Amino acid sequence: MKLFKALSIFIGTIIGAGIFGLPYVVAKSGLILGFFYFLVLGGSVLLLHLFLGEALLRTAGQCRLPGLAQKYLGKPGKFFTMVSVVVGLVGALLAFLILGGEFLNILFSSLLDLSRAQFTLIFWLILSYFIFKGIKFIASIEVLTTLFFFAVMAIILFFSLPKFNSVNINFLNIDDAFLPFGVILFSLMGWSAVPEITDFLRLPQEREKIKKIMVLTMGIVALFYLFFVVTVIGVSGQGTSEDALSGLLPFLGQKIIILGALAGLITLADSFLILGLHLKNTFIYDLKLPPGLAVLISCGLPLLLFLLGLRSFIATLGFVGTVVGAIEGVVIILIFKRAKTMGDRKPEYNLKTPSWLPYLLIAIFVFGALSQFFI
């Protein structure tokens, strides 16, 4: 039961708002390139999860990524990690704002004569209040909301399958070859959950299963994503929308899409609060900012970027995925290499990797970051 709960935590952490951006980018680039990115990035992210897990198991006490960076890479490592954390969190909050406005528009456009931007402001105002108060209002029912999300996704897939037409699938489009990289990477990253799992599984015989949990998680997530992507594209084709749901409206009807938007909105609200509170606490505890200023920056920066015109959900996901992937991916690799020789405890698992593998991973993440200039 405890191992199953750890698996659920990991899967639930990874699968979130990123899933809604996947069908659009794969529809644009083609299924062949989409499958290629899932294969390469799924394997790369799995290795990072395993690297981080071993580094944590080699380190006495409880640590998170910035703490590991300071221990094994010194102040420069901690600085770059903190920059990545802040940029990643602000970018993710901006993406959630954009998508939250889209889902509110789907739910209430027939009742309220408001624009998507106005719906986004409502979403921001309500959730910023809870961040200011330090309240995660659905924490007690988080398991139920996660189950509700997956149940609704299953319903959408069930009603989509009869509408599926393979003619709608684009198999290859070189013009958008680099588009999926950041979005797929964002959707697969789950290393924020790795410290939680190592803390949750305390016994040696439990920790020996962490590697198996990580491999199983990545397999389940990748297969679920691919099934979702192929099904959505097979129904909506080149009309696939950035939020995945609105493009399905003509085929599935309003009731099913409203249900999907409601499930998505609950998931977004939960994620926005978790990340917003985490960013607020990062400013307070790591950067020593006053609480009021921390809340103002945490909630104000994503809104400011939105008001300045950054309103593309896909572009935001792509940027966050590549920046966080490039910086934190490289940091995790360097931490793993240092922890092999500088760690202060014997880990419950010990990876045997070829000497060239970490450098290949670094090349993949750096190439991915550079490729975004060609989108």
Order of alpha helices (4+ residues) and beta strands (2+ residues): alpha-alpha-alpha-alpha-alpha-alpha-alpha-alpha-alpha-alpha-alpha-alpha-alpha-alpha-alpha
